[in-house]
């Protein structure tokens, strides 16, 4: 990949959420969550442009109020990847980074790591994983997706089940928590959204399995970074507490 290729980051943001309606606009220590994610992403030196892709005027207005850029997209997208593809159709970028909008404490350097890894490889797609021992997540939790990675750094599989499974007498291998931040080559992104949903994708409800089932290679960047996502309203207080501790140490 050309080291001078432009990189665009897109943050998908929907207002509707079964567990937490209006989540992107929830206030976290005086700033909306979408603003915190946007500012962390914009601070990444490897990223040339940041967009919020949304189908809701309230989110668009909030983003523009703090000086960000928002793109209105359709309301009938099945996946966040489809929304991203629409958002960047007129954006001159060769590498597209999908940043989750519910990671208000996103460490900027992980985006630099991902972009650098993609620039140094010919992978069609890249993502992040962190050892479970560095997180508070439980490997047995089906909501904590596991990444199984080969010696060459490419994904073998992603699953909600505990993996690798240690059989009696086997040698333990620490499981990796998949962090749902992705980077796509532009041409691959538009091939991907043309593919039908695949059996394993529909079984585990994991979009990235569609890429693997179609023979694509996904580079997995191992990081030691830690973050804290917001899934339900109860998570806000926990994230604010973590933020206060981080600011106290700074």
N, C-alpha and C positions, 0 to 999 in steps of 0.2 A: 504493500500500500504506500502511496506517495505520502511522505511525512508532512507535506504541506496541505494535505487534503482537509477540507473544512469539516468541522464536527458540529452537529446540532443535537441538543438535548431536548427531549420532549417529556413533559410531566402530564400524564393523563389525569384529569380531575372531573369526576362525576359528582353531582349534588346528591343524587339518589343513592341510598345505601340501605340495605335491609337492616344491618346491625347498628348503623350510625349515620342517619340522614344529615346532610350538610357538613360532613366531616372535613372537607378541605377548608372551610371557613371557621372552624372551631378556634378559639383563642388559646394560645399557649404562651403564657408569660408576656402578654401584651401584644403579640403578633399572631396573625392567622397562621394556621399550619401550612397553607400553600405558600405564604410569603417566606416562611422559614426554609421550606424545601427549595424554593426558587433562588433565594439568596445563597444557600449552600452550593447549589448547582452552578450559579453564575460565578462563584468564586473560583471554580476550577479553571486553571490556566489552559487546559487542553481543549476546552469547549468554546466555540466561537459564537454560538447563538443558543438562547434558551427560550422555549415556548411552552405555554400551558395549553393543552388541548382539552377543550371542555364543550359540553352541550348545554350549559346553563349560563344565562345572562348574569346571574348574581356572582358567579365565580369570575366571569370575564371582567365585570365591573371592579371587583375587589383586586384582581391582578393589575389592571390598568391604574387603579388608585395608588398602588405602591410603586408604580413605574415599570411594571413588568409587561411582557407581551403575551397576549392570549389569542388563540385561534379558535373560532367556533367550528364545531364539527357536527356530523349527523347524530341523531338520537337512537339509531337502530343498529349500532355496532355491536357485534357479539363479543368482541374482545378488545382489550386495551391496545393490542397490536394493530388492529384495524383502524382504531381512532388515530394512532400515531401515523400510520401510512397516509391517511387523509390530511393530517396536519402538515406534513412535510412535502406534499406533492409539488409545491411551488418554491420549496426551499433548496438552495444550491448547496447541498452537503453530501459528502460521500460516505460518511459514517453517522449513523443515527443512534443516540443513546436514549434508552427508555428508563426514566427515573421514577420510582414509585412516589406518589404524592402523599403517602402517609408515613414518611420517615423524616420527621422534623429535626432530628439530631444527626442527619446524614453527614458522615465525615467526608469532606471534599476530596481528600487524597485518594479515596477508593475509586472515584471517577477517573482521576489521573492514571491510576494503576490499570484500569480497564482499557482506557483509550491507548495507553502505551503498549499494552499487550496486543491489542488488535492491530496496531500499526506495525508491530514486529512479527506478525503472522499472516497467513493467508486464510484464516478461519472465516467462514461466512457469518458467524455469530459468536458472541462472547458473553460471559456472565460471571458472577462472583460466588464464592463459597467461603465459609469460615468454620474452623473446627468447633464442634459443639462445646468443647471444654472451655471455650472463651465466651460462651453465651450463657444465658439463663434458661435456654430452651431444653425441652425433653426430647431425646431422639425417638421416643415412643409416641410422641404427639403427631397425629396425622396432618395437623396444620403446619408443622415444621417439616418442610420438604427436604429430603436428603438428596445430595448429589454424589453419584458414584463416578469416580474419575480414573482414567487410565494413566499409565506411567508417562505418556506423552502430553498430559495436561488436558486432554479432550474428554468430554463427557461420555460415559458408557450408558448411563441411565439416570433418570430422576424419579423419585418415588415418595409416596406418603408413608410407605411401610418403613420399618426400621431396616436400614441397610448400611453397610454389609452385615449380614447375619452371621454371628460367630457360632459355629457348630461346636459341640463338645470335642475338645482336643484341638480346635482350630486356633490360629494366631489372630488375636484381636487387631482390627484396623479401626482407627477413630473415625466415626461418621462425620460427614461434612454437612453443615446447614447451608442449603441453597438460599442465596440472597437475590431476590427477584429484580435485579437491575440488569438490563441487557444492552448490548451494542450490536447493531446490524449493519452489514454492508448495504448500501442503498439498493443495489440490484437484487440482493437476496430478500430484503424486506418485501419487495413487490412480488417476488416469486412466492414467498411464504403465504401471503394473504390470498393467493389464488388457489392454494391447495385446499382440498376438502378436509374437514376434521377427521382425524385418524382414530383407529380403535383404542390404542393405548391412551391417547389424549382424552378421549371420551370416558375411558375407564377411570383414570386417576384424576381427571379434570386438571391437567397440567398442559398449557399451551406448548411448552418447549418440546414435549414429546412428539408433536407433529413434525418438527424439524428433524429429530432423530429418525423417525419412522420413514422420512423421505430421503434419508441418506446424508443429511447435512452434518457438518462438523461444528460442535459447539466448544469453544475454548473456555475452560473454567479457570479463572484467576483466583488463587487462594490468597486470602487476606487475613490479617489479624484484627481488622477494624471491628468495632462494636457499635451498634446503633440500637434504637428503640422505636418500634413501630406503634402506630395508634390504630387499633382494630375496633375497639368499643369505647364508649364514653369514659369508662373507669380507667382507661389507660392514660388519660390526660394528666391526672394528678401525678402518676408515676413518672411521666416524661418531664413534667415541670420540676419534680424533685431532682431528677437526674441532671437537668439543665442547670439548676441552682448549684449543684455540686461541681459541675464542670466549670461554671463561671467563677466559683469561689477559688478553684485551683489555678485559674488563668492569671 
